[in-house]
């Protein structure tokens, strides 16, 4: 009898249970990439203008994009990393204020900041006139170009540096007392400790912040359009909406996505198999802050005040002045309705919550049974952040239009509602919680999860009881950043919004398009206030990382 059962099992082997986590990874990656794939399928079509564009304007698009990426990233790191180290490890006048206030520039959309900073070149008009009279027209044009590019670079860095600041501050806060004090006992000065110990250990967080800055710069449209600096994304809009050549525009968009993919792949290759996990529990003892006095305290205060003044205080003061002029003028424009404010805020908050939790589960599933294919698949959904919002919107329209033609029940009702907008937001901004989840899980390591599995807990129980509570801080940071970015998103909302659906971003854009900058300041300030409130909530949770990790 036993032999017959053995023969029966030999003839009919038990089928291997499918990896549900792997199916989830591949299915979600496919769904998120579907709108982008739908757009890329049209690239192979013929375009009569592509050869002309490639020979004339494409080199300029590439050069301008490279200049902005390198310059903005470098300046962002210079003004983000030192303040993050100072507020974490030292005590000086204003430290508590700077600890949370340095994240506020992230609440200002780049196109709103461009409205404010664009008037700065007017102060250089006497200098430009003098240059033209003394050195000629060529010198005048070169000087004007330098001033315009310089102001744009400084403005973008001043608004986007909080991506790197938040990541670095979280990483420095999580570095324990044992490692830092061991370096000090070996004779290293505070400066050497920073460059030789703290900075290398914070590399995953720095890379996450830098990747977000690079993708934000590449994808920016409003600021570069306002300053007249043609980049790849600006070229997409010029070619698509100006020339009506969709195929050439989609080819330019593909160059944008390939550029970001190469950047992420090169960093991953350079990282290799290096790990940045602290093994001993004693290293998680909070680091005591060293007091600064005299000129060192003044220098630390000035170093933290500079990015805050340029990136937040100056733009908000100008917007407040314009809003006051609009309110007191006889022909003032009415404030946005409470319904438009509530719609945009609720949509941004709900989408940020869903997308952040989905990204955390997705990252956990990728790391659960990691292999090369699943690792590559885990990086693909983040490519939507490098795609212009208008291109993603068109891709979503193509996908839902195809589903409508398949006569799927209730699909026409879904495709014309906010569900399509929320799905487009997920495709566009999935990289934000993905980067934070990857950095958090890489720092957490696999030891807690493996210990939970050895104690008999399944993957889902381990995720809910171990990984998610330990990743509370990074996930809250990612969710709040996602909320602010969705609140500021403009092109995607304009294209996909249902009829009579207005948000603060679309209201501000409509007024700015009519050259009513004073009236535009009112909804712009509301965006800044809502974004700042969300960032302050995030800072409350991250104020003591040792309690929230």
Secondary structure, DSSP 8 states (H G I E B T S, - for coil): -HHHHHHHHHHS-------HHHHHHHHHHHHHHHHHHHHHTTTTS--TTHHHHHHHTHHHHHHHHHHHHHHHHHHHHHHHHHHHHHHHHEE-TTHHHHHHHTTGGGGS-HHHHHHHHTTGGGGGHHHHHHHHHHH-HHHHHHHHHHHHHHHHHHHHHHHHTHHHHHHHHHHHHHS-HHHHHHHHHTT--HHHHIIIIIHHHTHHHHHHHHHHHHHHHHH--HHHHHHT---HHHHHHIIIIIS--HHHHHHHHHHHHHHHHHHHHHHHHHHTT-------GGGGS----EE--THHHHHHHHHHHHHHIIIIIHHHHHHHHHHHHHHHSTT------HHHHHHHHHHHHHHHHHHHHHHHHHHHHHHHT--HHHHHHHHHGGGGGGS-HHHHHHHHHHHHHHHHHTT-TTHHHHHTSHHHHHHHHHHHHHHHHHHHHHHHHHHH-SHHHHHHHHTT--HHHHIIIIIHHHTHHHHHHHHHHHHHHHHH--HHHHHH--TT---HHHHHHHHHHTT-HHHHHHHHHHHHHHHHHHHHHHHHHHTTHHHH-
